[in-house]
Amino acid sequence: MTVTIYVPGDSGALALGAEKVAKAIEAEALSRGIDARIVRNGSRGLYWLEPMVEVATDAGRVAYGPVSAKDVPTLFDAGLVSGGQHKLSLGDPEKIPFLAKQTRLTFARCGITDPVSLEDYEVHGGLTGLRNAVKMIPADIVKQVTDSGLRGRGGAGFPTGIKWKTVLDTAAEQKYIVCNADEGDSATFADRMIMEGDPFVLIEGMAIAGLATGATKGFVYIRSEYPHAIAVMNKAVQVARSAGILGKSVLGSSQGFDLEIRSGAGAYVCGEETSLLNSLEGKRGVVRAKPPLPAIQGLFGKPTVINNVISLASVPIIMDKGAEYYRDFGMGRSRGTIPIQIAGNVKHGGLFEVAFGLTLGEIVDEIGGGTATGRPVKAVQVGGPLGAYFPRTLFDTPFDYEEFAKRDGLIGHAGITVFDDSADMLRMARFAMEFCAIESCGKCTPCRIGSTRGVETLDKVAGGIEPEKNLALVTDLCNTMKFGSLCALGGFTPYPVMSALTHFPEDFRPVPVAQAAE
C-alpha cells in the first residue's frame, strides 16, 4: 500500500527548510521499507507552521508542523503514515482556526493539489469555468465578469470588466493578455503562492480573458526574484498546451490562445503597467504617459488587457459559479474575496483569504495574533512600501477600497506589515522617500527629485535642524509628488510619509539632549 505524504515545495516553505524535510522523509521511508509517494504541493499559507507536512489517511489528511529534518524519525516512530499522534500534530488542517475562518475561492486548491497535475486540478473543480466560457459569446463573458464586481487586485481596484470591454470593443488584428506578476511590494506573496501552488488557475483565467476579448496571445511577466514561480509556470504551460487548453484551439473551440512566461529585470517600477509593457517590448522600464490607455494601445501598440495574477485567477470561479455567487461576498463596491497577506512583526504571518469587510483590528489582533515580540502594536502599513501607516485608533477601518481611501489609505495588493512600539516612524518615513529615490525610473521630476530632496529634508529633521521649517517642506514635497508624478510610485510615496507624520508626530520631534545622552 502506498502512502501519500505532502511536503510544500513553494518558496516560503523552502526558505524554512522544506527541501531537507522532503529528503529526510524519503530516506526514512526507504529505510523502513515504506512505499511513500511524496507530493510537493503548494503552501496553504500558514507560514509560522511551515514546513507543514500532511499525510493522506483513510480518515482524511492529517497535518504536522513546523517540521524540521531532525523531527522526521520520531514522526515515523509515532505512526506518521497513519496519522499518529506527535508533539507536532495539528490534526485536520481544514480545522486549524486560521484556515477554518477563511473563505477560499481563489486559493481553494493551494496546498491541496499537486501544482502541475492537471488531473488533480480538474478533480478539484478546475477548467469548469473555461468550459463554460467556450460556449459563450465574448460579450456575455465580459458581462459576467463585469456583473461579478471583480476589481483589480493589483492595487488600483479598477473594475476588471470595464477594462475587458474596452479591449473587446477596440478593433485590431492582434490583441494581448498580459499578466502582471511583478509582485514587488513588501509583505506580498499572494501572486507567488498562486503561481507556485495552483498555476493552472492563472492559465485558465488568462485563457478566459483571451476568449472574452479576442486576444490570442498572452504573457506572464514574473519578477526575476521568483525563480521557483517561473519554473512551475513554465512547466504548467507545457502541460496545458499538451492538453489542448492552450494553442491553436482552446478546448476545441474556434479561438486559439497561447502563453509565454517572461522574466522581469528586478525593477520595482515595472509593477506599473506601462513600465511593464516597455520592459516586455525590450525597452527600458519607464512610465508611459496616458492616454493612450493600454486597453487601446498597449503591448506593441495593440489593445491589451493588463491584469494582476489574483484578478485573473479569480475569473475561473466567476465563470464556474456565476456573477451573483461571487458578488454576494464583500461589502460596498468591494465584492468577492481578497487574499490578505499578513507579515512583519506578527505572531501568525501568512495568507488569509476572506470576503471584504473585516476590520483592520480583527485582522491584526485576532487573525494575526498580535506582535511576535509580544509588545503593543504601534502601526500597521497596508498596501506595501507605498501604503499608509495606520495607528490603533484607525483599527476599526473595514477592509474595503473606499473605506481605506476615506482615511487616506490604500489597500493596494493587500499586504499588511505589523510594527510594534519600538518602531521609529521618522525612520520609516525616510525609508519611503529613499525607496522611491532608488526605484524611480527617472522620467518625471516630482518623483526623481522630490524623493531625493525628501530624504535630505527628513535627515535634517532627525538632526534637529529647523524641524518646523523642514517638516513644512516635507509636506510641500509630498503634495507636489502626489499630484505631479506620472505614476503611482511618486504619487503614492506621500501616503507612508504623511501618515507617519500625521499619526505619530512625537517621532518627528527632536530628542532632548539630556534624553539622548541616556
C-alpha positions as a Python dict, from the first residue, in 0.01 Angstrom:
ca = {
    (1, 'M'): (0, 0, 0),
    (2, 'T'): (132, 344, -100),
    (3, 'V'): (105, 630, 147),
    (4, 'T'): (87, 985, 10),
    (5, 'I'): (280, 1249, 202),
    (6, 'Y'): (259, 1618, 113),
    (7, 'V'): (561, 1843, 167),
    (8, 'P'): (524, 2202, 34),
    (9, 'G'): (768, 2294, -239),
    (10, 'D'): (684, 2665, -265),
    (11, 'S'): (942, 2935, -195),
    (12, 'G'): (815, 3020, 152),
    (13, 'A'): (834, 2660, 274),
    (14, 'L'): (1168, 2604, 100),
    (15, 'A'): (1311, 2905, 283),
    (16, 'L'): (1212, 2734, 607),
    (17, 'G'): (1376, 2401, 527),
    (18, 'A'): (1113, 2206, 332),
    (19, 'E'): (1367, 2056, 90),
    (20, 'K'): (1564, 1897, 374),
    (21, 'V'): (1240, 1768, 526),
    (22, 'A'): (1128, 1611, 196),
    (23, 'K'): (1463, 1436, 152),
    (24, 'A'): (1460, 1317, 515),
    (25, 'I'): (1109, 1172, 472),
    (26, 'E'): (1210, 997, 150),
    (27, 'A'): (1519, 845, 314),
    (28, 'E'): (1332, 743, 630),
    (29, 'A'): (1051, 578, 435),
    (30, 'L'): (1305, 389, 223),
    (31, 'S'): (1498, 266, 528),
    (32, 'R'): (1176, 139, 687),
    (33, 'G'): (1051, -28, 372),
    (34, 'I'): (751, 205, 345),
    (35, 'D'): (613, 274, -2),
    (36, 'A'): (573, 652, 14),
    (37, 'R'): (466, 892, -259),
    (38, 'I'): (586, 1241, -179),
    (39, 'V'): (387, 1523, -339),
    (40, 'R'): (544, 1869, -342),
    (41, 'N'): (227, 2073, -304),
    (42, 'G'): (200, 2448, -258),
    (43, 'S'): (176, 2606, 84),
    (44, 'R'): (-162, 2663, 247),
    (45, 'G'): (-23, 2995, 365),
    (46, 'L'): (24, 2928, 738),
    (47, 'Y'): (388, 3023, 733),
    (48, 'W'): (451, 3007, 1106),
    (49, 'L'): (375, 2634, 1076),
    (50, 'E'): (591, 2569, 771),
    (51, 'P'): (722, 2328, 670),
    (52, 'M'): (377, 2177, 729),
    (53, 'V'): (374, 1809, 636),
    (54, 'E'): (45, 1635, 561),
    (55, 'V'): (-32, 1267, 520),
    (56, 'A'): (-336, 1121, 345),
    (57, 'T'): (-514, 870, 571),
    (58, 'D'): (-841, 679, 548),
    (59, 'A'): (-995, 944, 774),
    (60, 'G'): (-862, 1234, 565),
    (61, 'R'): (-548, 1444, 579),
    (62, 'V'): (-352, 1489, 898),
    (63, 'A'): (-102, 1774, 934),
    (64, 'Y'): (219, 1819, 1133),
    (65, 'G'): (424, 2132, 1174),
    (66, 'P'): (652, 2309, 1179),
    (67, 'V'): (862, 2006, 1086),
    (68, 'S'): (1241, 2002, 1067),
    (69, 'A'): (1456, 1725, 922),
    (70, 'K'): (1554, 1608, 1271),
    (71, 'D'): (1186, 1554, 1359),
    (72, 'V'): (1132, 1302, 1079),
    (73, 'P'): (1247, 982, 1257),
    (74, 'T'): (1024, 1050, 1560),
    (75, 'L'): (731, 1128, 1330),
    (76, 'F'): (765, 785, 1170),
    (77, 'D'): (805, 628, 1517),
    (78, 'A'): (475, 791, 1615),
    (79, 'G'): (298, 644, 1312),
    (80, 'L'): (312, 931, 1061),
    (81, 'V'): (185, 711, 778),
    (82, 'S'): (-144, 653, 960),
    (83, 'G'): (-179, 999, 1114),
    (84, 'G'): (-39, 904, 1457),
    (85, 'Q'): (-11, 1149, 1746),
    (86, 'H'): (309, 1350, 1784),
    (87, 'K'): (411, 1672, 1956),
    (88, 'L'): (389, 1842, 1615),
    (89, 'S'): (40, 1708, 1539),
    (90, 'L'): (-203, 1966, 1403),
    (91, 'G'): (-488, 1730, 1315),
    (92, 'D'): (-717, 1803, 1022),
    (93, 'P'): (-559, 2105, 851),
    (94, 'E'): (-900, 2237, 746),
    (95, 'K'): (-990, 2271, 1115),
    (96, 'I'): (-688, 2484, 1209),
    (97, 'P'): (-859, 2811, 1314),
    (98, 'F'): (-652, 3025, 1074),
    (99, 'L'): (-779, 2814, 783),
    (100, 'A'): (-1127, 2740, 916),
    (101, 'K'): (-1214, 3111, 934),
    (102, 'Q'): (-1127, 3174, 569),
    (103, 'T'): (-1342, 3188, 257),
    (104, 'R'): (-1115, 3030, 0),
    (105, 'L'): (-1233, 3088, -355),
    (106, 'T'): (-923, 3191, -549),
    (107, 'F'): (-696, 2986, -323),
    (108, 'A'): (-930, 2686, -290),
    (109, 'R'): (-669, 2440, -425),
    (110, 'C'): (-349, 2593, -285),
    (111, 'G'): (-181, 2341, -56),
    (112, 'I'): (-423, 2065, -156),
    (113, 'T'): (-322, 1963, -508),
    (114, 'D'): (-5, 1875, -692),
    (115, 'P'): (55, 2212, -865),
    (116, 'V'): (150, 2065, -1204),
    (117, 'S'): (-101, 1780, -1211),
    (118, 'L'): (-382, 1872, -1449),
    (119, 'E'): (-574, 1566, -1327),
    (120, 'D'): (-559, 1700, -969),
    (121, 'Y'): (-670, 2040, -1093),
    (122, 'E'): (-978, 1900, -1269),
    (123, 'V'): (-1073, 1672, -979),
    (124, 'H'): (-1089, 1983, -760),
    (125, 'G'): (-1312, 2182, -996),
    (126, 'G'): (-1058, 2320, -1241),
    (127, 'L'): (-1146, 2402, -1605),
    (128, 'T'): (-1521, 2422, -1534),
    (129, 'G'): (-1513, 2799, -1585),
    (130, 'L'): (-1321, 2771, -1911),
    (131, 'R'): (-1555, 2500, -2041),
    (132, 'N'): (-1847, 2733, -1968),
    (133, 'A'): (-1670, 3023, -2139),
    (134, 'V'): (-1605, 2841, -2468),
    (135, 'K'): (-1983, 2800, -2509),
    (136, 'M'): (-2047, 3174, -2466),
    (137, 'I'): (-2004, 3473, -2694),
    (138, 'P'): (-1731, 3721, -2587),
    (139, 'A'): (-1974, 3994, -2481),
    (140, 'D'): (-2151, 3757, -2242),
    (141, 'I'): (-1823, 3653, -2079),
    (142, 'V'): (-1733, 4019, -2029),
    (143, 'K'): (-2079, 4088, -1886),
    (144, 'Q'): (-2046, 3805, -1634),
    (145, 'V'): (-1709, 3933, -1515),
    (146, 'T'): (-1847, 4289, -1500),
    (147, 'D'): (-2157, 4183, -1308),
    (148, 'S'): (-1944, 3997, -1053),
    (149, 'G'): (-1798, 4327, -933),
    (150, 'L'): (-1441, 4199, -966),
    (151, 'R'): (-1189, 4482, -935),
    (152, 'G'): (-816, 4480, -1000),
    (153, 'R'): (-639, 4306, -712),
    (154, 'G'): (-303, 4454, -803),
    (155, 'G'): (-370, 4773, -610),
    (156, 'A'): (-569, 5020, -819),
    (157, 'G'): (-904, 4845, -776),
    (158, 'F'): (-1019, 4929, -1129),
    (159, 'P'): (-1325, 4728, -1246),
    (160, 'T'): (-1194, 4431, -1444),
    (161, 'G'): (-1499, 4406, -1670),
    (162, 'I'): (-1463, 4765, -1793),
    (163, 'K'): (-1103, 4702, -1894),
    (164, 'W'): (-1202, 4383, -2078),
    (165, 'K'): (-1492, 4554, -2257),
    (166, 'T'): (-1263, 4831, -2381),
    (167, 'V'): (-1030, 4574, -2538),
    (168, 'L'): (-1323, 4376, -2681),
    (169, 'D'): (-1471, 4687, -2842),
    (170, 'T'): (-1140, 4805, -2991),
    (171, 'A'): (-1086, 4666, -3341),
    (172, 'A'): (-740, 4524, -3412),
    (173, 'E'): (-584, 4230, -3595),
    (174, 'Q'): (-392, 4136, -3279),
    (175, 'K'): (-477, 4171, -2909),
    (176, 'Y'): (-288, 4063, -2598),
    (177, 'I'): (-349, 3949, -2242),
    (178, 'V'): (-67, 4047, -2006),
    (179, 'C'): (-48, 3917, -1651),
    (180, 'N'): (135, 4147, -1413),
    (181, 'A'): (321, 3909, -1181),
    (182, 'D'): (591, 4161, -1087),
    (183, 'E'): (495, 4134, -721),
    (184, 'G'): (737, 4386, -575),
    (185, 'D'): (553, 4520, -269),
    (186, 'S'): (683, 4432, 75),
    (187, 'A'): (463, 4184, 265),
    (188, 'T'): (305, 4049, -53),
    (189, 'F'): (328, 3689, -168),
    (190, 'A'): (-21, 3600, -294),
    (191, 'D'): (84, 3606, -661),
    (192, 'R'): (379, 3381, -586),
    (193, 'M'): (161, 3139, -391),
    (194, 'I'): (-81, 3104, -682),
    (195, 'M'): (192, 3057, -942),
    (196, 'E'): (378, 2801, -731),
    (197, 'G'): (76, 2632, -574),
    (198, 'D'): (-201, 2644, -837),
    (199, 'P'): (-62, 2766, -1171),
    (200, 'F'): (-345, 2623, -1382),
    (201, 'V'): (-599, 2864, -1228),
    (202, 'L'): (-396, 3156, -1364),
    (203, 'I'): (-362, 2989, -1704),
    (204, 'E'): (-736, 2920, -1709),
    (205, 'G'): (-816, 3280, -1615),
    (206, 'M'): (-593, 3415, -1891),
    (207, 'A'): (-747, 3181, -2148),
    (208, 'I'): (-1095, 3303, -2047),
    (209, 'A'): (-973, 3663, -2083),
    (210, 'G'): (-849, 3577, -2431),
    (211, 'L'): (-1186, 3428, -2530),
    (212, 'A'): (-1365, 3732, -2387),
    (213, 'T'): (-1166, 3994, -2574),
    (214, 'G'): (-1045, 3822, -2891),
    (215, 'A'): (-684, 3811, -2774),
    (216, 'T'): (-484, 3514, -2900),
    (217, 'K'): (-154, 3573, -2722),
    (218, 'G'): (-67, 3615, -2357),
    (219, 'F'): (239, 3693, -2149),
    (220, 'V'): (302, 3637, -1780),
    (221, 'Y'): (558, 3892, -1661),
    (222, 'I'): (719, 3749, -1345),
    (223, 'R'): (972, 3925, -1127),
    (224, 'S'): (1321, 3779, -1161),
    (225, 'E'): (1338, 3715, -785),
    (226, 'Y'): (1080, 3436, -830),
    (227, 'P'): (1282, 3153, -994),
    (228, 'H'): (1059, 2881, -848),
    (229, 'A'): (743, 3050, -976),
    (230, 'I'): (899, 3089, -1320),
    (231, 'A'): (992, 2719, -1328),
    (232, 'V'): (647, 2599, -1214),
    (233, 'M'): (463, 2830, -1455),
    (234, 'N'): (677, 2714, -1749),
    (235, 'K'): (605, 2350, -1667),
    (236, 'A'): (232, 2418, -1623),
    (237, 'V'): (215, 2599, -1958),
    (238, 'Q'): (372, 2296, -2129),
    (239, 'V'): (117, 2065, -1965),
    (240, 'A'): (-172, 2296, -2059),
    (241, 'R'): (-51, 2319, -2418),
    (242, 'S'): (-24, 1940, -2446),
    (243, 'A'): (-379, 1905, -2311),
    (244, 'G'): (-529, 2147, -2564),
    (245, 'I'): (-604, 2419, -2312),
    (246, 'L'): (-355, 2644, -2488),
    (247, 'G'): (-266, 2654, -2855),
    (248, 'K'): (-450, 2697, -3185),
    (249, 'S'): (-778, 2580, -3036),
    (250, 'V'): (-878, 2639, -2673),
    (251, 'L'): (-1054, 2317, -2563),
    (252, 'G'): (-1166, 2251, -2919),
    (253, 'S'): (-1314, 2599, -2971),
    (254, 'S'): (-1272, 2812, -3281),
    (255, 'Q'): (-1034, 3051, -3099),
    (256, 'G'): (-674, 2995, -3015),
    (257, 'F'): (-478, 3134, -2721),
    (258, 'D'): (-120, 3071, -2618),
    (259, 'L'): (107, 3189, -2338),
    (260, 'E'): (469, 3280, -2282),
    (261, 'I'): (645, 3331, -1949),
    (262, 'R'): (876, 3634, -1932),
    (263, 'S'): (1109, 3734, -1651),
    (264, 'G'): (1146, 4093, -1533),
    (265, 'A'): (1480, 4256, -1460),
    (266, 'G'): (1416, 4346, -1096),
    (267, 'A'): (1276, 4700, -1133),
    (268, 'Y'): (1003, 4786, -884),
    (269, 'V'): (858, 5044, -1122),
    (270, 'C'): (781, 4766, -1372),
    (271, 'G'): (490, 4676, -1149),
    (272, 'E'): (330, 4983, -1307),
    (273, 'E'): (151, 4861, -1619),
    (274, 'T'): (305, 5092, -1880),
    (275, 'S'): (659, 5039, -1748),
    (276, 'L'): (590, 4667, -1763),
    (277, 'L'): (483, 4698, -2127),
    (278, 'N'): (803, 4883, -2216),
    (279, 'S'): (1006, 4611, -2045),
    (280, 'L'): (814, 4337, -2231),
    (281, 'E'): (895, 4512, -2557),
    (282, 'G'): (1265, 4506, -2473),
    (283, 'K'): (1283, 4874, -2384),
    (284, 'R'): (1388, 5049, -2066),
    (285, 'G'): (1121, 5013, -1797),
    (286, 'V'): (998, 5371, -1777),
    (287, 'V'): (646, 5502, -1737),
    (288, 'R'): (442, 5596, -2043),
    (289, 'A'): (217, 5898, -2040),
    (290, 'K'): (-156, 5824, -2065),
    (291, 'P'): (-357, 5849, -2286),
    (292, 'P'): (-349, 5633, -2486),
    (293, 'L'): (-467, 5367, -2244),
    (294, 'P'): (-307, 5022, -2274),
    (295, 'A'): (-654, 4879, -2341),
    (296, 'I'): (-646, 5073, -2669),
    (297, 'Q'): (-273, 5094, -2745),
    (298, 'G'): (-80, 4861, -2520),
    (299, 'L'): (179, 4594, -2598),
    (300, 'F'): (337, 4668, -2936),
    (301, 'G'): (70, 4934, -2986),
    (302, 'K'): (-215, 4680, -2978),
    (303, 'P'): (-521, 4657, -2746),
    (304, 'T'): (-404, 4489, -2427),
    (305, 'V'): (-567, 4361, -2110),
    (306, 'I'): (-324, 4402, -1820),
    (307, 'N'): (-441, 4234, -1501),
    (308, 'N'): (-276, 4123, -1181),
    (309, 'V'): (-234, 3750, -1101),
    (310, 'I'): (-512, 3745, -842),
    (311, 'S'): (-755, 3930, -1071),
    (312, 'L'): (-707, 3671, -1346),
    (313, 'A'): (-702, 3377, -1103),
    (314, 'S'): (-1039, 3491, -965),
    (315, 'V'): (-1209, 3471, -1306),
    (316, 'P'): (-1248, 3088, -1323),
    (317, 'I'): (-1462, 3080, -1007),
    (318, 'I'): (-1683, 3357, -1153),
    (319, 'M'): (-1728, 3165, -1478),
    (320, 'D'): (-1793, 2845, -1282),
    (321, 'K'): (-2030, 2963, -1007),
    (322, 'G'): (-2169, 3277, -1173),
    (323, 'A'): (-2152, 3652, -1118),
    (324, 'E'): (-2408, 3657, -834),
    (325, 'Y'): (-2224, 3391, -636),
    (326, 'Y'): (-1903, 3595, -639),
    (327, 'R'): (-2078, 3929, -586),
    (328, 'D'): (-2253, 3801, -273),
    (329, 'F'): (-1922, 3817, -88),
    (330, 'G'): (-1787, 4155, 28),
    (331, 'M'): (-1922, 4500, 108),
    (332, 'G'): (-1997, 4824, -76),
    (333, 'R'): (-1820, 4835, -412),
    (334, 'S'): (-1561, 4584, -292),
    (335, 'R'): (-1703, 4249, -400),
    (336, 'G'): (-1572, 3897, -370),
    (337, 'T'): (-1278, 3787, -160),
    (338, 'I'): (-937, 3938, -101),
    (339, 'P'): (-617, 3744, -15),
    (340, 'I'): (-478, 3940, 279),
    (341, 'Q'): (-107, 3882, 331),
    (342, 'I'): (-3, 3929, 693),
    (343, 'A'): (366, 3989, 764),
    (344, 'G'): (613, 4190, 968),
    (345, 'N'): (630, 4169, 1347),
    (346, 'V'): (331, 3937, 1379),
    (347, 'K'): (268, 3606, 1551),
    (348, 'H'): (72, 3434, 1274),
    (349, 'G'): (209, 3553, 942),
    (350, 'G'): (52, 3412, 629),
    (351, 'L'): (-219, 3438, 368),
    (352, 'F'): (-580, 3483, 476),
    (353, 'E'): (-846, 3487, 202),
    (354, 'V'): (-1175, 3635, 316),
    (355, 'A'): (-1462, 3849, 190),
    (356, 'F'): (-1405, 4224, 208),
    (357, 'G'): (-1529, 4377, 532),
    (358, 'L'): (-1314, 4254, 820),
    (359, 'T'): (-1176, 4542, 1025),
    (360, 'L'): (-804, 4607, 1037),
    (361, 'G'): (-811, 4535, 1411),
    (362, 'E'): (-968, 4192, 1357),
    (363, 'I'): (-703, 4108, 1100),
    (364, 'V'): (-409, 4217, 1317),
    (365, 'D'): (-525, 4110, 1663),
    (366, 'E'): (-747, 3808, 1603),
    (367, 'I'): (-618, 3659, 1278),
    (368, 'G'): (-254, 3766, 1306),
    (369, 'G'): (-243, 3715, 1684),
    (370, 'G'): (-71, 4045, 1760),
    (371, 'T'): (303, 4101, 1750),
    (372, 'A'): (561, 3823, 1755),
    (373, 'T'): (756, 4014, 2021),
    (374, 'G'): (453, 4043, 2250),
    (375, 'R'): (490, 4421, 2260),
    (376, 'P'): (197, 4650, 2174),
    (377, 'V'): (117, 4712, 1808),
    (378, 'K'): (220, 5064, 1716),
    (379, 'A'): (144, 5082, 1345),
    (380, 'V'): (28, 4872, 1055),
    (381, 'Q'): (129, 4953, 699),
    (382, 'V'): (-129, 4838, 447),
    (383, 'G'): (-53, 4827, 75),
    (384, 'G'): (322, 4770, 54),
    (385, 'P'): (603, 5027, 80),
    (386, 'L'): (376, 5299, -62),
    (387, 'G'): (90, 5227, 179),
    (388, 'A'): (-16, 5444, 472),
    (389, 'Y'): (70, 5366, 834),
    (390, 'F'): (-245, 5316, 1041),
    (391, 'P'): (-235, 5363, 1420),
    (392, 'R'): (-455, 5163, 1656),
    (393, 'T'): (-710, 5446, 1659),
    (394, 'L'): (-793, 5352, 1297),
    (395, 'F'): (-818, 4977, 1356),
    (396, 'D'): (-1196, 4997, 1315),
    (397, 'T'): (-1146, 5060, 941),
    (398, 'P'): (-1315, 4787, 733),
    (399, 'F'): (-1100, 4623, 466),
    (400, 'D'): (-1267, 4793, 171),
    (401, 'Y'): (-1125, 5014, -106),
    (402, 'E'): (-1347, 5313, -36),
    (403, 'E'): (-1324, 5290, 343),
    (404, 'F'): (-945, 5295, 330),
    (405, 'A'): (-949, 5585, 84),
    (406, 'K'): (-1168, 5784, 325),
    (407, 'R'): (-889, 5757, 582),
    (408, 'D'): (-609, 5844, 339),
    (409, 'G'): (-505, 5483, 298),
    (410, 'L'): (-469, 5222, 26),
    (411, 'I'): (-547, 4853, 18),
    (412, 'G'): (-302, 4806, -268),
    (413, 'H'): (-210, 4442, -314),
    (414, 'A'): (-346, 4369, 36),
    (415, 'G'): (-11, 4325, 207),
    (416, 'I'): (-8, 4410, 578),
    (417, 'T'): (312, 4481, 773),
    (418, 'V'): (284, 4498, 1152),
    (419, 'F'): (516, 4710, 1370),
    (420, 'D'): (543, 4709, 1748),
    (421, 'D'): (602, 5012, 1972),
    (422, 'S'): (978, 5008, 1915),
    (423, 'A'): (934, 5131, 1556),
    (424, 'D'): (1066, 5481, 1478),
    (425, 'M'): (819, 5636, 1235),
    (426, 'L'): (1058, 5912, 1130),
    (427, 'R'): (1293, 5643, 1007),
    (428, 'M'): (1005, 5469, 831),
    (429, 'A'): (906, 5794, 656),
    (430, 'R'): (1265, 5843, 548),
    (431, 'F'): (1272, 5485, 417),
    (432, 'A'): (969, 5557, 197),
    (433, 'M'): (1143, 5855, 38),
    (434, 'E'): (1468, 5660, -1),
    (435, 'F'): (1284, 5366, -157),
    (436, 'C'): (1120, 5597, -409),
    (437, 'A'): (1452, 5765, -492),
    (438, 'I'): (1622, 5429, -555),
    (439, 'E'): (1336, 5275, -753),
    (440, 'S'): (1231, 5580, -956),
    (441, 'C'): (1251, 5527, -1332),
    (442, 'G'): (1366, 5889, -1352),
    (443, 'K'): (1118, 6003, -1613),
    (444, 'C'): (935, 6265, -1408),
    (445, 'T'): (1085, 6537, -1188),
    (446, 'P'): (845, 6517, -888),
    (447, 'C'): (936, 6153, -828),
    (448, 'R'): (1304, 6163, -923),
    (449, 'I'): (1399, 6487, -747),
    (450, 'G'): (1122, 6513, -488),
    (451, 'S'): (1211, 6182, -325),
    (452, 'T'): (1582, 6271, -310),
    (453, 'R'): (1504, 6608, -150),
    (454, 'G'): (1267, 6426, 84),
    (455, 'V'): (1546, 6205, 218),
    (456, 'E'): (1771, 6508, 271),
    (457, 'T'): (1497, 6706, 446),
    (458, 'L'): (1397, 6423, 679),
    (459, 'D'): (1763, 6379, 770),
    (460, 'K'): (1764, 6743, 877),
    (461, 'V'): (1453, 6682, 1089),
    (462, 'A'): (1624, 6383, 1252),
    (463, 'G'): (1925, 6604, 1321),
    (464, 'G'): (1711, 6870, 1489),
    (465, 'I'): (1785, 7127, 1216),
    (466, 'E'): (1496, 7374, 1191),
    (467, 'P'): (1240, 7094, 1239),
    (468, 'E'): (926, 7303, 1188),
    (469, 'K'): (1055, 7460, 868),
    (470, 'N'): (1175, 7126, 730),
    (471, 'L'): (855, 6941, 820),
    (472, 'A'): (663, 7207, 630),
    (473, 'L'): (897, 7145, 336),
    (474, 'V'): (833, 6769, 358),
    (475, 'T'): (459, 6836, 343),
    (476, 'D'): (504, 7058, 38),
    (477, 'L'): (723, 6797, -133),
    (478, 'C'): (460, 6530, -68),
    (479, 'N'): (188, 6748, -217),
    (480, 'T'): (396, 6803, -532),
    (481, 'M'): (480, 6434, -564),
    (482, 'K'): (120, 6322, -507),
    (483, 'F'): (-31, 6541, -776),
    (484, 'G'): (262, 6587, -1014),
    (485, 'S'): (409, 6239, -1059),
    (486, 'L'): (343, 6040, -1374),
    (487, 'C'): (270, 5713, -1192),
    (488, 'A'): (186, 5569, -853),
    (489, 'L'): (549, 5531, -741),
    (490, 'G'): (594, 5904, -690),
    (491, 'G'): (221, 5965, -645),
    (492, 'F'): (178, 5719, -357),
    (493, 'T'): (505, 5776, -168),
    (494, 'P'): (340, 6062, 25),
    (495, 'Y'): (99, 5811, 184),
    (496, 'P'): (352, 5648, 419),
    (497, 'V'): (534, 5977, 479),
    (498, 'M'): (231, 6189, 563),
    (499, 'S'): (53, 5916, 760),
    (500, 'A'): (363, 5870, 976),
    (501, 'L'): (383, 6246, 1030),
    (502, 'T'): (10, 6281, 1097),
    (503, 'H'): (-44, 5986, 1331),
    (504, 'F'): (296, 5972, 1504),
    (505, 'P'): (408, 6338, 1537),
    (506, 'E'): (602, 6258, 1856),
    (507, 'D'): (854, 6059, 1650),
    (508, 'F'): (936, 6370, 1445),
    (509, 'R'): (1029, 6588, 1744),
    (510, 'P'): (1395, 6643, 1828),
    (511, 'V'): (1517, 6425, 2114),
    (512, 'P'): (1617, 6642, 2416),
    (513, 'V'): (1993, 6648, 2472),
    (514, 'A'): (1964, 6501, 2824),
    (515, 'Q'): (1747, 6215, 2698),
    (516, 'A'): (1978, 6148, 2404),
    (517, 'A'): (2273, 6122, 2645),
    (518, 'E'): (2096, 5846, 2834),
}
